[in-house]
Amino acid sequence: MELSFDAHGLTVLEAKKQLERLIASADQHVTSIRVIHGFQHGHAIRAMVRDPKELRSKRLVRPKSTMNQGETIFIIQPNSSRTGV
């Protein structure tokens, strides 16, 4: 299952905090999160999203670029604290 996160209109700090919360709270069936950061005006958020050292999450496996330069997909591992629920 995939979730979507739209970062349009957010600052880098706001996007980072909200994205970290979304990753942490995503249910065990979520395997990816599509981050829509924009192409023309989303450079700072795109750089933050694509740098694996920027986000604090044990669930984050890797960011994956797509053909759409305005989005990045995060591959995440299951939330172990919620398995078996």
N, C-alpha and C positions, 0 to 999 in steps of 0.2 A: 504494500500500500504506500502511496506517496502523498505527502502533505505539500502545500504551497505557502510561500511566505513572500509578500509583496513589500519591498523596502522603499518604494517610491515615497518621497516626501519626508523620509527619516534622516536624521544625522547618522554618521558612522557609529557613534556611541549608542544611540537609540536602537539602531539595527542590530548591533552586536549583542546588546542585552536581551532584546526580544528574541533573537535567533537562538541564543544560548538557552533561554527559558523554554522555547519551543522544542528544541532537541531533547532537553532533559525531561520534559513532560510528555513527549510523544509515546504513544502506546507501543507495546511490543511488536505489533504487526506492521509498524511503519518501518520501511527499509530505505526510504529516500525522502528528501525535502527539496523541492524546487524553489530556489531563491530567485525572485525577479528583482533585479537591481537596476535595470535600465542600461542603455548603451551610450547614449550621447551625454547624459548628465550624471551617470552613476559610477564614474571612475573610482572615486574614493571607496565607495561601498563594495564595488566589484573587487578592488585590490584587497580589501579586508576579508571578503568572503573566500577569495582564492588563495589566501595565505594560510596554510594549515596551523601556523603558530598563533594566529590572531584569536581564534575561538577556543574557549576552555570547555572541552567536553570529552569524556572518555568514550562516548558513543560514536563520535565522528570517525569514520574510516578514512574517507578522502573526499575532496571536492572533485567534481567531474564537469569539465567544460562541455558545452553543447554547440551545435551549429548556430544557435541564436546567441549572439554576443551579449545580449541583455539579460541572460540568466545563467545560473550555475546550479548544478544538482549536487546535493550532499548525499553520499552513501553513508548510512548509519547502521550500527549494529543494534540488535534487540536490547531493550532495557531489561537488564538482568534482575532488577529489583521488582519487576512486575511479571516475570515469567510464572506461569502456573496460575495466574489469576483468571 
